């Protein structure tokens, strides 16, 4: 199933025997969810990769040739939710100078991901329930509903059962959505996934910045695995990108992780950088101390000598 060296969280790994606990369960349920076309509920903390998982399920389903439309329900102003999701007719309301298909009908034949579903207004929840039960959407200003063929995947970092108890989420909609449920565990409980995730991001940013992949020493990887990662996969991805920006061509050590990424496990020998500029200067200073010259430091950092001079000149200006 795809590349052999990819995280279980992204579900593309051929190493089934190495998976255990939550990661193995996620894989089993995700593979089943990709085969069937019923609604799917993905639950997990912010940054765990709910959208990535939903896209993988779509790409491995019978709807793969259709569109995948992700929607952040919390990012749409409440007064525009109905129009943005279900569309509207020209002249349906003030300012509607043209008709709008809506994101639901834009996903025809494919998959609609509704992220932060708990923030969907109650009135719109009623429309969503009708869509799921009758396969019909009612665009604003239309006299008749429109037939729609779309798979619904929803994601949330909230407890929807508690939202039902508070009266902010429809109970009937909750049970309609909770047919297949995937609970994505936080990264801090799945340290065994971190090396594969790092490799994914390492390859991604090597291509983006047109440079060689970074090489993580064993102690550095152990440090990454020991972190708590409150921002989950998103935070890990940011750290790997920062290392690519500041340490091009480097063999990454625990010192790099502390100086560049501000990571620390246990007592630290020096305080974390207060800014990206300070972090860059610390790495340059370390390279100069190690290699003894601007040329040697530039070569180690994978940048031109003029870049090192520019960084050092900024240090002089800020002194």
RASUL-V511560 format. One record per backbone hydrogen bond with DSSP energy under -0.5 kcal/mol. CO is the residue of the C=O (numbers start at 1). NH is the residue of the N-H. E is the energy in kcal/mol with one decimal. If there is no record, write none. Layout:
BEGIN
co = <CO | CO>
nh = <NH | NH>
e = <E | E>
END
This chain:
BEGIN
co = <4 | 4 | 7 | 11 | 14 | 15 | 16 | 20 | 20 | 21 | 22 | 23 | 24 | 25 | 26 | 27 | 28 | 29 | 30 | 31 | 32 | 32 | 39 | 40 | 40 | 41 | 41 | 42 | 43 | 45 | 47 | 47 | 49 | 50 | 51 | 52 | 53 | 54 | 55 | 56 | 58 | 61 | 63 | 67 | 67 | 68 | 69 | 71 | 71 | 72 | 73 | 75 | 77 | 77 | 78 | 80 | 81 | 82 | 83 | 84 | 85 | 87 | 88 | 89 | 93 | 95 | 96 | 100 | 102 | 103 | 104 | 105 | 107 | 108 | 110 | 111 | 111 | 112 | 112 | 113 | 113 | 114 | 114 | 115 | 116 | 117 | 121 | 122 | 123 | 124 | 125 | 126 | 127 | 128 | 129 | 130 | 130 | 130 | 131 | 135 | 137 | 137 | 139 | 140 | 146 | 148 | 149 | 151 | 151 | 152 | 153 | 154 | 155 | 155 | 156 | 158 | 159 | 160 | 161 | 162 | 163 | 163 | 163 | 164 | 170 | 171 | 172 | 173 | 174 | 177 | 177 | 180 | 181 | 182 | 182 | 183 | 186 | 187 | 190 | 191 | 193 | 194 | 195 | 196 | 197 | 198 | 199 | 200 | 201 | 202 | 203 | 204 | 205 | 206 | 212 | 214 | 215 | 215 | 217 | 218 | 219 | 220 | 221 | 222 | 223 | 224 | 229 | 231 | 231 | 232 | 232 | 233 | 234 | 235 | 236 | 237 | 238 | 239 | 240 | 241 | 242 | 243 | 247 | 250 | 250 | 252 | 253 | 254 | 255 | 256 | 256 | 257 | 257 | 258 | 258 | 264 | 275 | 276 | 277 | 278 | 279 | 280 | 281 | 282 | 283 | 284 | 285 | 286 | 287 | 288 | 293 | 294 | 295 | 296 | 297 | 298 | 298 | 304 | 304 | 305 | 306 | 307 | 308 | 309 | 310 | 311 | 312 | 313 | 314 | 315>
nh = <6 | 14 | 12 | 13 | 16 | 18 | 19 | 23 | 24 | 25 | 26 | 27 | 28 | 29 | 30 | 31 | 32 | 33 | 34 | 35 | 35 | 36 | 180 | 42 | 154 | 43 | 182 | 156 | 184 | 48 | 233 | 234 | 53 | 54 | 55 | 56 | 57 | 58 | 59 | 60 | 61 | 64 | 66 | 69 | 111 | 70 | 113 | 73 | 115 | 75 | 76 | 77 | 80 | 81 | 81 | 84 | 85 | 86 | 87 | 103 | 104 | 140 | 100 | 92 | 96 | 97 | 91 | 88 | 106 | 107 | 107 | 108 | 110 | 67 | 151 | 69 | 113 | 114 | 153 | 71 | 115 | 117 | 155 | 73 | 119 | 120 | 125 | 126 | 127 | 128 | 129 | 130 | 131 | 132 | 133 | 134 | 135 | 136 | 135 | 148 | 139 | 146 | 142 | 89 | 137 | 150 | 109 | 112 | 153 | 40 | 114 | 42 | 116 | 117 | 44 | 160 | 163 | 164 | 165 | 166 | 167 | 168 | 169 | 167 | 174 | 175 | 176 | 177 | 178 | 179 | 180 | 41 | 183 | 43 | 184 | 185 | 189 | 190 | 193 | 194 | 197 | 198 | 199 | 200 | 201 | 202 | 203 | 204 | 205 | 206 | 207 | 208 | 209 | 211 | 249 | 216 | 217 | 252 | 221 | 222 | 223 | 224 | 225 | 226 | 227 | 227 | 232 | 234 | 235 | 235 | 236 | 237 | 238 | 239 | 240 | 241 | 242 | 243 | 244 | 245 | 246 | 247 | 250 | 215 | 252 | 217 | 257 | 258 | 259 | 260 | 261 | 261 | 263 | 262 | 273 | 266 | 279 | 280 | 281 | 282 | 283 | 284 | 285 | 286 | 287 | 288 | 289 | 290 | 291 | 292 | 297 | 298 | 299 | 300 | 301 | 302 | 303 | 307 | 308 | 309 | 310 | 311 | 312 | 313 | 314 | 315 | 316 | 317 | 318 | 319>
e = <-0.8 | -0.6 | -0.8 | -1.1 | -1.1 | -1.3 | -1.7 | -0.9 | -0.6 | -1.8 | -2.6 | -2.0 | -2.2 | -2.4 | -2.7 | -2.5 | -1.8 | -2.7 | -1.9 | -1.0 | -0.5 | -1.9 | -0.7 | -0.5 | -2.9 | -0.5 | -2.8 | -1.9 | -2.9 | -1.6 | -0.8 | -1.5 | -2.3 | -2.3 | -2.2 | -2.1 | -2.4 | -2.2 | -2.6 | -1.2 | -1.7 | -1.4 | -2.1 | -0.5 | -2.5 | -0.6 | -2.5 | -0.9 | -3.0 | -1.6 | -0.8 | -0.5 | -2.3 | -0.7 | -0.9 | -3.0 | -2.8 | -2.7 | -1.6 | -2.5 | -3.0 | -2.6 | -2.7 | -2.0 | -2.4 | -1.9 | -3.3 | -1.8 | -1.5 | -0.9 | -0.8 | -1.5 | -2.9 | -0.5 | -2.3 | -2.7 | -0.5 | -0.6 | -2.7 | -2.8 | -0.8 | -0.5 | -2.1 | -2.5 | -2.1 | -1.8 | -1.9 | -1.6 | -1.2 | -2.3 | -2.4 | -1.8 | -2.2 | -2.2 | -2.2 | -3.2 | -0.6 | -0.6 | -1.3 | -2.3 | -0.7 | -3.4 | -2.1 | -2.7 | -2.7 | -0.7 | -3.6 | -3.2 | -0.5 | -1.4 | -2.9 | -2.7 | -0.6 | -2.1 | -1.8 | -1.0 | -1.8 | -2.3 | -1.9 | -2.0 | -0.8 | -2.2 | -1.1 | -0.7 | -2.1 | -2.2 | -1.4 | -1.9 | -2.2 | -1.8 | -0.6 | -2.9 | -0.5 | -2.9 | -0.8 | -0.6 | -1.7 | -1.9 | -2.1 | -1.2 | -2.3 | -3.0 | -1.9 | -2.1 | -2.5 | -2.7 | -2.4 | -2.1 | -2.7 | -1.8 | -1.9 | -2.1 | -2.6 | -2.4 | -0.5 | -0.5 | -0.6 | -2.6 | -2.5 | -2.5 | -1.9 | -2.1 | -2.2 | -1.2 | -0.7 | -0.8 | -1.8 | -0.7 | -0.9 | -0.5 | -2.0 | -2.5 | -1.8 | -2.1 | -2.2 | -2.3 | -2.5 | -2.2 | -1.9 | -2.3 | -2.2 | -2.6 | -2.5 | -1.4 | -0.7 | -2.9 | -1.7 | -1.8 | -3.0 | -3.1 | -1.0 | -0.5 | -2.3 | -0.8 | -0.5 | -0.5 | -2.3 | -2.4 | -2.1 | -2.3 | -1.9 | -2.5 | -2.8 | -2.1 | -2.3 | -2.6 | -2.3 | -1.8 | -2.8 | -2.5 | -2.5 | -2.8 | -2.3 | -2.1 | -2.2 | -1.0 | -2.2 | -0.9 | -1.4 | -2.2 | -2.2 | -2.4 | -2.4 | -2.3 | -1.7 | -1.3 | -1.9 | -2.1 | -1.9 | -0.8>
END
